Amino acid sequence: MKKALSVNSGLLMMAERTGLEPATLESPLFIRKGRNLLLTEVARDYLTEIRPSLQAIGRATAIASQKKNRETLTIAAPPSLTTK
């Protein structure tokens, strides 16, 4: 439960920063049916428009995560050498 709350908090913060909180769209995106959430027509239309951008972000993230940073040098030393 704690993990879900932190994810939701992170999503809410990101939505506020990007101006994409539900109030910006002025229409609900989900309908609660028992334990399920269903997309509204507005949400389906919105998803259709933003899906290519989300897929492009996913591809760019995958490419970036595969590249190794070759400028990083890691040095290990015992504490006796690293303290004053």
Gaussian input, Z-matrix of N, CA and C with variables (Angstrom, degrees):
# hf/3-21g

backbone

0 1
 N
 C     1     B1
 C     2     B2     1     A1
 N     3     B3     2     A2     1     D1
 C     4     B4     3     A3     2     D2
 C     5     B5     4     A4     3     D3
 N     6     B6     5     A5     4     D4
 C     7     B7     6     A6     5     D5
 C     8     B8     7     A7     6     D6
 N     9     B9     8     A8     7     D7
 C    10    B10     9     A9     8     D8
 C    11    B11    10    A10     9     D9
 N    12    B12    11    A11    10    D10
 C    13    B13    12    A12    11    D11
 C    14    B14    13    A13    12    D12
 N    15    B15    14    A14    13    D13
 C    16    B16    15    A15    14    D14
 C    17    B17    16    A16    15    D15
 N    18    B18    17    A17    16    D16
 C    19    B19    18    A18    17    D17
 C    20    B20    19    A19    18    D18
 N    21    B21    20    A20    19    D19
 C    22    B22    21    A21    20    D20
 C    23    B23    22    A22    21    D21
 N    24    B24    23    A23    22    D22
 C    25    B25    24    A24    23    D23
 C    26    B26    25    A25    24    D24
 N    27    B27    26    A26    25    D25
 C    28    B28    27    A27    26    D26
 C    29    B29    28    A28    27    D27
 N    30    B30    29    A29    28    D28
 C    31    B31    30    A30    29    D29
 C    32    B32    31    A31    30    D30
 N    33    B33    32    A32    31    D31
 C    34    B34    33    A33    32    D32
 C    35    B35    34    A34    33    D33
 N    36    B36    35    A35    34    D34
 C    37    B37    36    A36    35    D35
 C    38    B38    37    A37    36    D36
 N    39    B39    38    A38    37    D37
 C    40    B40    39    A39    38    D38
 C    41    B41    40    A40    39    D39
 N    42    B42    41    A41    40    D40
 C    43    B43    42    A42    41    D41
 C    44    B44    43    A43    42    D42
 N    45    B45    44    A44    43    D43
 C    46    B46    45    A45    44    D44
 C    47    B47    46    A46    45    D45
 N    48    B48    47    A47    46    D46
 C    49    B49    48    A48    47    D47
 C    50    B50    49    A49    48    D48
 N    51    B51    50    A50    49    D49
 C    52    B52    51    A51    50    D50
 C    53    B53    52    A52    51    D51
 N    54    B54    53    A53    52    D52
 C    55    B55    54    A54    53    D53
 C    56    B56    55    A55    54    D54
 N    57    B57    56    A56    55    D55
 C    58    B58    57    A57    56    D56
 C    59    B59    58    A58    57    D57
 N    60    B60    59    A59    58    D58
 C    61    B61    60    A60    59    D59
 C    62    B62    61    A61    60    D60
 N    63    B63    62    A62    61    D61
 C    64    B64    63    A63    62    D62
 C    65    B65    64    A64    63    D63
 N    66    B66    65    A65    64    D64
 C    67    B67    66    A66    65    D65
 C    68    B68    67    A67    66    D66
 N    69    B69    68    A68    67    D67
 C    70    B70    69    A69    68    D68
 C    71    B71    70    A70    69    D69
 N    72    B72    71    A71    70    D70
 C    73    B73    72    A72    71    D71
 C    74    B74    73    A73    72    D72
 N    75    B75    74    A74    73    D73
 C    76    B76    75    A75    74    D74
 C    77    B77    76    A76    75    D75
 N    78    B78    77    A77    76    D76
 C    79    B79    78    A78    77    D77
 C    80    B80    79    A79    78    D78
 N    81    B81    80    A80    79    D79
 C    82    B82    81    A81    80    D80
 C    83    B83    82    A82    81    D81
 N    84    B84    83    A83    82    D82
 C    85    B85    84    A84    83    D83
 C    86    B86    85    A85    84    D84
 N    87    B87    86    A86    85    D85
 C    88    B88    87    A87    86    D86
 C    89    B89    88    A88    87    D87
 N    90    B90    89    A89    88    D88
 C    91    B91    90    A90    89    D89
 C    92    B92    91    A91    90    D90
 N    93    B93    92    A92    91    D91
 C    94    B94    93    A93    92    D92
 C    95    B95    94    A94    93    D93
 N    96    B96    95    A95    94    D94
 C    97    B97    96    A96    95    D95
 C    98    B98    97    A97    96    D96
 N    99    B99    98    A98    97    D97
 C   100   B100    99    A99    98    D98
 C   101   B101   100   A100    99    D99
 N   102   B102   101   A101   100   D100
 C   103   B103   102   A102   101   D101
 C   104   B104   103   A103   102   D102
 N   105   B105   104   A104   103   D103
 C   106   B106   105   A105   104   D104
 C   107   B107   106   A106   105   D105
 N   108   B108   107   A107   106   D106
 C   109   B109   108   A108   107   D107
 C   110   B110   109   A109   108   D108
 N   111   B111   110   A110   109   D109
 C   112   B112   111   A111   110   D110
 C   113   B113   112   A112   111   D111
 N   114   B114   113   A113   112   D112
 C   115   B115   114   A114   113   D113
 C   116   B116   115   A115   114   D114
 N   117   B117   116   A116   115   D115
 C   118   B118   117   A117   116   D116
 C   119   B119   118   A118   117   D117
 N   120   B120   119   A119   118   D118
 C   121   B121   120   A120   119   D119
 C   122   B122   121   A121   120   D120
 N   123   B123   122   A122   121   D121
 C   124   B124   123   A123   122   D122
 C   125   B125   124   A124   123   D123
 N   126   B126   125   A125   124   D124
 C   127   B127   126   A126   125   D125
 C   128   B128   127   A127   126   D126
 N   129   B129   128   A128   127   D127
 C   130   B130   129   A129   128   D128
 C   131   B131   130   A130   129   D129
 N   132   B132   131   A131   130   D130
 C   133   B133   132   A132   131   D131
 C   134   B134   133   A133   132   D132
 N   135   B135   134   A134   133   D133
 C   136   B136   135   A135   134   D134
 C   137   B137   136   A136   135   D135
 N   138   B138   137   A137   136   D136
 C   139   B139   138   A138   137   D137
 C   140   B140   139   A139   138   D138
 N   141   B141   140   A140   139   D139
 C   142   B142   141   A141   140   D140
 C   143   B143   142   A142   141   D141
 N   144   B144   143   A143   142   D142
 C   145   B145   144   A144   143   D143
 C   146   B146   145   A145   144   D144
 N   147   B147   146   A146   145   D145
 C   148   B148   147   A147   146   D146
 C   149   B149   148   A148   147   D147
 N   150   B150   149   A149   148   D148
 C   151   B151   150   A150   149   D149
 C   152   B152   151   A151   150   D150
 N   153   B153   152   A152   151   D151
 C   154   B154   153   A153   152   D152
 C   155   B155   154   A154   153   D153
 N   156   B156   155   A155   154   D154
 C   157   B157   156   A156   155   D155
 C   158   B158   157   A157   156   D156
 N   159   B159   158   A158   157   D157
 C   160   B160   159   A159   158   D158
 C   161   B161   160   A160   159   D159
 N   162   B162   161   A161   160   D160
 C   163   B163   162   A162   161   D161
 C   164   B164   163   A163   162   D162
 N   165   B165   164   A164   163   D163
 C   166   B166   165   A165   164   D164
 C   167   B167   166   A166   165   D165
 N   168   B168   167   A167   166   D166
 C   169   B169   168   A168   167   D167
 C   170   B170   169   A169   168   D168
 N   171   B171   170   A170   169   D169
 C   172   B172   171   A171   170   D170
 C   173   B173   172   A172   171   D171
 N   174   B174   173   A173   172   D172
 C   175   B175   174   A174   173   D173
 C   176   B176   175   A175   174   D174
 N   177   B177   176   A176   175   D175
 C   178   B178   177   A177   176   D176
 C   179   B179   178   A178   177   D177
 N   180   B180   179   A179   178   D178
 C   181   B181   180   A180   179   D179
 C   182   B182   181   A181   180   D180
 N   183   B183   182   A182   181   D181
 C   184   B184   183   A183   182   D182
 C   185   B185   184   A184   183   D183
 N   186   B186   185   A185   184   D184
 C   187   B187   186   A186   185   D185
 C   188   B188   187   A187   186   D186
 N   189   B189   188   A188   187   D187
 C   190   B190   189   A189   188   D188
 C   191   B191   190   A190   189   D189
 N   192   B192   191   A191   190   D190
 C   193   B193   192   A192   191   D191
 C   194   B194   193   A193   192   D192
 N   195   B195   194   A194   193   D193
 C   196   B196   195   A195   194   D194
 C   197   B197   196   A196   195   D195
 N   198   B198   197   A197   196   D196
 C   199   B199   198   A198   197   D197
 C   200   B200   199   A199   198   D198
 N   201   B201   200   A200   199   D199
 C   202   B202   201   A201   200   D200
 C   203   B203   202   A202   201   D201
 N   204   B204   203   A203   202   D202
 C   205   B205   204   A204   203   D203
 C   206   B206   205   A205   204   D204
 N   207   B207   206   A206   205   D205
 C   208   B208   207   A207   206   D206
 C   209   B209   208   A208   207   D207
 N   210   B210   209   A209   208   D208
 C   211   B211   210   A210   209   D209
 C   212   B212   211   A211   210   D210
 N   213   B213   212   A212   211   D211
 C   214   B214   213   A213   212   D212
 C   215   B215   214   A214   213   D213
 N   216   B216   215   A215   214   D214
 C   217   B217   216   A216   215   D215
 C   218   B218   217   A217   216   D216
 N   219   B219   218   A218   217   D217
 C   220   B220   219   A219   218   D218
 C   221   B221   220   A220   219   D219
 N   222   B222   221   A221   220   D220
 C   223   B223   222   A222   221   D221
 C   224   B224   223   A223   222   D222
 N   225   B225   224   A224   223   D223
 C   226   B226   225   A225   224   D224
 C   227   B227   226   A226   225   D225
 N   228   B228   227   A227   226   D226
 C   229   B229   228   A228   227   D227
 C   230   B230   229   A229   228   D228
 N   231   B231   230   A230   229   D229
 C   232   B232   231   A231   230   D230
 C   233   B233   232   A232   231   D231
 N   234   B234   233   A233   232   D232
 C   235   B235   234   A234   233   D233
 C   236   B236   235   A235   234   D234
 N   237   B237   236   A236   235   D235
 C   238   B238   237   A237   236   D236
 C   239   B239   238   A238   237   D237
 N   240   B240   239   A239   238   D238
 C   241   B241   240   A240   239   D239
 C   242   B242   241   A241   240   D240
 N   243   B243   242   A242   241   D241
 C   244   B244   243   A243   242   D242
 C   245   B245   244   A244   243   D243
 N   246   B246   245   A245   244   D244
 C   247   B247   246   A246   245   D245
 C   248   B248   247   A247   246   D246
 N   249   B249   248   A248   247   D247
 C   250   B250   249   A249   248   D248
 C   251   B251   250   A250   249   D249

   B1=1.4522
   B2=1.5257
   B3=1.3481
   B4=1.4535
   B5=1.5266
   B6=1.3413
   B7=1.4596
   B8=1.5277
   B9=1.3231
   B10=1.4656
   B11=1.5195
   B12=1.3255
   B13=1.4558
   B14=1.5154
   B15=1.3333
   B16=1.4578
   B17=1.5254
   B18=1.3193
   B19=1.4635
   B20=1.5168
   B21=1.3271
   B22=1.4596
   B23=1.5206
   B24=1.3295
   B25=1.4580
   B26=1.5195
   B27=1.3260
   B28=1.4567
   B29=1.5148
   B30=1.3210
   B31=1.4627
   B32=1.5186
   B33=1.3196
   B34=1.4589
   B35=1.5226
   B36=1.3296
   B37=1.4620
   B38=1.5222
   B39=1.3376
   B40=1.4616
   B41=1.5256
   B42=1.3092
   B43=1.4644
   B44=1.5211
   B45=1.3253
   B46=1.4618
   B47=1.5219
   B48=1.3294
   B49=1.4694
   B50=1.5201
   B51=1.3129
   B52=1.4625
   B53=1.5196
   B54=1.3250
   B55=1.4568
   B56=1.5113
   B57=1.3260
   B58=1.4611
   B59=1.5199
   B60=1.3310
   B61=1.4496
   B62=1.5260
   B63=1.3176
   B64=1.4676
   B65=1.5233
   B66=1.3295
   B67=1.4616
   B68=1.5247
   B69=1.3288
   B70=1.4628
   B71=1.5231
   B72=1.3090
   B73=1.4632
   B74=1.5221
   B75=1.3206
   B76=1.4623
   B77=1.5181
   B78=1.3136
   B79=1.4555
   B80=1.5199
   B81=1.3214
   B82=1.4662
   B83=1.5266
   B84=1.3236
   B85=1.4598
   B86=1.5191
   B87=1.3302
   B88=1.4590
   B89=1.5162
   B90=1.3204
   B91=1.4595
   B92=1.5211
   B93=1.3259
   B94=1.4643
   B95=1.5233
   B96=1.3275
   B97=1.4673
   B98=1.5140
   B99=1.3229
   B100=1.4563
   B101=1.5131
   B102=1.3255
   B103=1.4658
   B104=1.5262
   B105=1.3011
   B106=1.4674
   B107=1.5205
   B108=1.3188
   B109=1.4553
   B110=1.5195
   B111=1.3048
   B112=1.4633
   B113=1.5168
   B114=1.3261
   B115=1.4615
   B116=1.5201
   B117=1.3279
   B118=1.4583
   B119=1.5256
   B120=1.3049
   B121=1.4657
   B122=1.5279
   B123=1.3324
   B124=1.4677
   B125=1.5276
   B126=1.3290
   B127=1.4651
   B128=1.5230
   B129=1.3216
   B130=1.4721
   B131=1.5255
   B132=1.3230
   B133=1.4677
   B134=1.5308
   B135=1.3242
   B136=1.4623
   B137=1.5256
   B138=1.3217
   B139=1.4614
   B140=1.5248
   B141=1.3161
   B142=1.4634
   B143=1.5280
   B144=1.3277
   B145=1.4656
   B146=1.5242
   B147=1.3381
   B148=1.4682
   B149=1.5231
   B150=1.3286
   B151=1.4702
   B152=1.5354
   B153=1.3466
   B154=1.4738
   B155=1.5357
   B156=1.3134
   B157=1.4673
   B158=1.5178
   B159=1.3284
   B160=1.4603
   B161=1.5276
   B162=1.3259
   B163=1.4610
   B164=1.5276
   B165=1.3374
   B166=1.4665
   B167=1.5256
   B168=1.3209
   B169=1.4645
   B170=1.5253
   B171=1.3148
   B172=1.4634
   B173=1.5190
   B174=1.3386
   B175=1.4678
   B176=1.5292
   B177=1.3299
   B178=1.4665
   B179=1.5238
   B180=1.3103
   B181=1.4621
   B182=1.5206
   B183=1.3279
   B184=1.4667
   B185=1.5228
   B186=1.3182
   B187=1.4668
   B188=1.5262
   B189=1.3293
   B190=1.4646
   B191=1.5218
   B192=1.3159
   B193=1.4663
   B194=1.5273
   B195=1.3291
   B196=1.4610
   B197=1.5234
   B198=1.3199
   B199=1.4658
   B200=1.5191
   B201=1.3032
   B202=1.4631
   B203=1.5219
   B204=1.3095
   B205=1.4593
   B206=1.5214
   B207=1.3066
   B208=1.4675
   B209=1.5219
   B210=1.3129
   B211=1.4555
   B212=1.5239
   B213=1.3001
   B214=1.4534
   B215=1.5199
   B216=1.2971
   B217=1.4571
   B218=1.5188
   B219=1.3074
   B220=1.4552
   B221=1.5157
   B222=1.3255
   B223=1.4590
   B224=1.5228
   B225=1.3144
   B226=1.4578
   B227=1.5208
   B228=1.3290
   B229=1.4642
   B230=1.5201
   B231=1.3129
   B232=1.4609
   B233=1.5300
   B234=1.3254
   B235=1.4694
   B236=1.5279
   B237=1.3157
   B238=1.4733
   B239=1.5317
   B240=1.3142
   B241=1.4659
   B242=1.5232
   B243=1.3179
   B244=1.4635
   B245=1.5179
   B246=1.3289
   B247=1.4634
   B248=1.5155
   B249=1.3225
   B250=1.4779
   B251=1.4962
   A1=111.24
   A2=116.19
   A3=120.24
   A4=111.17
   A5=117.16
   A6=121.42
   A7=110.24
   A8=116.91
   A9=120.78
   A10=110.54
   A11=117.01
   A12=119.97
   A13=111.45
   A14=117.75
   A15=119.78
   A16=111.01
   A17=117.58
   A18=120.63
   A19=109.82
   A20=116.44
   A21=120.03
   A22=110.88
   A23=117.74
   A24=121.08
   A25=110.41
   A26=116.65
   A27=120.58
   A28=112.13
   A29=115.86
   A30=119.73
   A31=111.08
   A32=116.49
   A33=119.84
   A34=111.16
   A35=117.06
   A36=120.03
   A37=110.93
   A38=116.92
   A39=120.59
   A40=110.56
   A41=116.89
   A42=120.71
   A43=110.63
   A44=116.90
   A45=120.08
   A46=111.07
   A47=117.02
   A48=120.78
   A49=112.35
   A50=116.99
   A51=120.36
   A52=112.85
   A53=116.86
   A54=120.23
   A55=112.97
   A56=117.41
   A57=120.74
   A58=112.96
   A59=117.52
   A60=117.65
   A61=108.87
   A62=118.35
   A63=121.07
   A64=114.09
   A65=118.48
   A66=120.52
   A67=111.58
   A68=117.53
   A69=121.32
   A70=110.77
   A71=116.59
   A72=120.99
   A73=111.99
   A74=116.63
   A75=122.93
   A76=113.20
   A77=116.14
   A78=120.71
   A79=108.24
   A80=117.84
   A81=118.83
   A82=110.83
   A83=115.39
   A84=120.84
   A85=112.18
   A86=116.75
   A87=120.91
   A88=111.25
   A89=114.34
   A90=122.71
   A91=106.16
   A92=116.80
   A93=120.30
   A94=108.76
   A95=115.71
   A96=123.11
   A97=107.04
   A98=116.55
   A99=120.03
   A100=109.90
   A101=116.36
   A102=121.22
   A103=112.09
   A104=117.97
   A105=122.10
   A106=111.43
   A107=115.12
   A108=122.10
   A109=107.82
   A110=116.13
   A111=121.37
   A112=109.02
   A113=116.34
   A114=120.65
   A115=110.19
   A116=115.44
   A117=119.46
   A118=108.18
   A119=116.94
   A120=120.84
   A121=110.11
   A122=116.45
   A123=120.82
   A124=110.01
   A125=117.15
   A126=121.33
   A127=111.30
   A128=117.23
   A129=119.87
   A130=110.35
   A131=116.98
   A132=120.56
   A133=110.97
   A134=115.90
   A135=121.76
   A136=110.28
   A137=116.81
   A138=121.64
   A139=111.19
   A140=117.05
   A141=120.78
   A142=110.63
   A143=116.51
   A144=120.82
   A145=112.85
   A146=117.46
   A147=119.15
   A148=113.69
   A149=118.37
   A150=121.11
   A151=112.74
   A152=120.45
   A153=119.08
   A154=112.50
   A155=117.33
   A156=120.41
   A157=111.04
   A158=117.12
   A159=120.83
   A160=110.75
   A161=116.82
   A162=120.33
   A163=110.65
   A164=117.08
   A165=120.81
   A166=110.58
   A167=117.17
   A168=120.91
   A169=109.89
   A170=117.09
   A171=121.18
   A172=112.12
   A173=116.93
   A174=120.67
   A175=110.88
   A176=116.30
   A177=120.10
   A178=111.03
   A179=117.05
   A180=121.12
   A181=110.80
   A182=117.00
   A183=120.90
   A184=110.66
   A185=117.65
   A186=121.61
   A187=110.24
   A188=116.20
   A189=120.09
   A190=111.62
   A191=117.27
   A192=119.66
   A193=111.86
   A194=118.23
   A195=121.48
   A196=112.52
   A197=116.75
   A198=119.97
   A199=109.54
   A200=114.36
   A201=120.62
   A202=108.80
   A203=115.79
   A204=120.38
   A205=107.52
   A206=116.81
   A207=121.24
   A208=112.30
   A209=117.53
   A210=120.11
   A211=111.71
   A212=118.25
   A213=121.72
   A214=110.19
   A215=115.71
   A216=122.00
   A217=107.28
   A218=116.51
   A219=121.50
   A220=108.67
   A221=115.53
   A222=120.96
   A223=108.38
   A224=115.86
   A225=121.12
   A226=108.46
   A227=115.73
   A228=120.29
   A229=108.72
   A230=116.04
   A231=118.26
   A232=110.37
   A233=117.80
   A234=120.91
   A235=113.34
   A236=117.62
   A237=119.82
   A238=111.73
   A239=117.96
   A240=121.14
   A241=112.69
   A242=117.54
   A243=119.86
   A244=113.48
   A245=118.15
   A246=120.43
   A247=109.67
   A248=116.21
   A249=121.09
   A250=111.47
   D1=-39.81
   D2=-179.75
   D3=-62.64
   D4=-40.47
   D5=179.33
   D6=-62.19
   D7=-43.27
   D8=179.76
   D9=-61.71
   D10=-39.68
   D11=179.02
   D12=-64.98
   D13=-40.89
   D14=-179.74
   D15=-68.38
   D16=-37.37
   D17=176.71
   D18=-64.18
   D19=-46.15
   D20=179.41
   D21=-62.23
   D22=-40.84
   D23=178.41
   D24=-62.33
   D25=-43.11
   D26=178.35
   D27=-63.08
   D28=-41.98
   D29=178.63
   D30=-65.03
   D31=-40.50
   D32=179.26
   D33=-64.75
   D34=-42.09
   D35=178.39
   D36=-62.64
   D37=-43.62
   D38=179.28
   D39=-64.55
   D40=-41.02
   D41=179.14
   D42=-61.42
   D43=-41.74
   D44=179.29
   D45=-65.42
   D46=-42.27
   D47=-178.99
   D48=-65.22
   D49=-34.88
   D50=-177.15
   D51=-92.90
   D52=-2.95
   D53=-179.37
   D54=75.11
   D55=23.52
   D56=-177.34
   D57=-109.83
   D58=22.47
   D59=176.56
   D60=-68.18
   D61=156.77
   D62=-176.01
   D63=-51.82
   D64=-33.41
   D65=-179.37
   D66=-62.79
   D67=-29.76
   D68=179.31
   D69=-63.36
   D70=-38.44
   D71=-178.74
   D72=-80.10
   D73=-15.31
   D74=178.36
   D75=56.03
   D76=29.34
   D77=178.40
   D78=-157.23
   D79=140.97
   D80=177.79
   D81=-66.20
   D82=145.68
   D83=179.41
   D84=-100.34
   D85=-20.60
   D86=-176.61
   D87=-131.71
   D88=151.62
   D89=171.89
   D90=-120.80
   D91=127.70
   D92=178.97
   D93=-85.88
   D94=125.57
   D95=175.28
   D96=-123.42
   D97=97.38
   D98=-176.47
   D99=63.17
   D100=-119.53
   D101=179.81
   D102=-94.11
   D103=2.57
   D104=-176.22
   D105=-106.74
   D106=155.47
   D107=171.06
   D108=-115.37
   D109=131.49
   D110=178.61
   D111=-114.49
   D112=143.46
   D113=176.35
   D114=-72.00
   D115=139.24
   D116=172.83
   D117=-79.74
   D118=172.09
   D119=177.78
   D120=-61.62
   D121=-39.90
   D122=177.90
   D123=-59.92
   D124=-43.80
   D125=-179.90
   D126=-64.72
   D127=-40.18
   D128=179.03
   D129=-64.03
   D130=-43.63
   D131=178.21
   D132=-63.98
   D133=-42.15
   D134=179.40
   D135=-62.03
   D136=-45.63
   D137=179.41
   D138=-61.69
   D139=-40.66
   D140=178.30
   D141=-57.99
   D142=-39.77
   D143=-178.62
   D144=-74.42
   D145=-38.15
   D146=-174.66
   D147=-93.37
   D148=-11.20
   D149=-177.35
   D150=-54.20
   D151=-46.15
   D152=179.35
   D153=-58.88
   D154=-38.42
   D155=178.39
   D156=-66.88
   D157=-41.96
   D158=178.51
   D159=-63.48
   D160=-39.14
   D161=178.36
   D162=-66.81
   D163=-39.26
   D164=178.07
   D165=-64.12
   D166=-40.50
   D167=177.08
   D168=-62.94
   D169=-41.89
   D170=178.27
   D171=-61.49
   D172=-43.27
   D173=178.49
   D174=-64.87
   D175=-44.65
   D176=-179.94
   D177=-63.12
   D178=-38.27
   D179=178.40
   D180=-65.55
   D181=-41.96
   D182=178.91
   D183=-62.95
   D184=-42.57
   D185=179.41
   D186=-64.70
   D187=-46.26
   D188=-178.56
   D189=-63.96
   D190=-36.41
   D191=-177.66
   D192=-74.30
   D193=-19.48
   D194=179.48
   D195=-84.53
   D196=-22.86
   D197=-178.53
   D198=-76.87
   D199=135.78
   D200=178.01
   D201=-90.86
   D202=140.48
   D203=175.78
   D204=-83.58
   D205=105.17
   D206=-175.09
   D207=-86.12
   D208=-0.58
   D209=179.68
   D210=-95.97
   D211=2.36
   D212=-178.45
   D213=-90.35
   D214=130.14
   D215=176.25
   D216=-118.10
   D217=120.53
   D218=178.77
   D219=-105.62
   D220=126.44
   D221=179.92
   D222=-119.61
   D223=128.74
   D224=176.58
   D225=-104.85
   D226=135.79
   D227=178.82
   D228=-148.96
   D229=148.41
   D230=177.64
   D231=-68.14
   D232=152.52
   D233=-178.76
   D234=-55.31
   D235=-29.73
   D236=-178.79
   D237=-63.73
   D238=-24.74
   D239=178.41
   D240=-90.90
   D241=-17.44
   D242=-174.65
   D243=-103.52
   D244=-3.42
   D245=178.68
   D246=-103.52
   D247=155.41
   D248=-178.44
   D249=-78.28

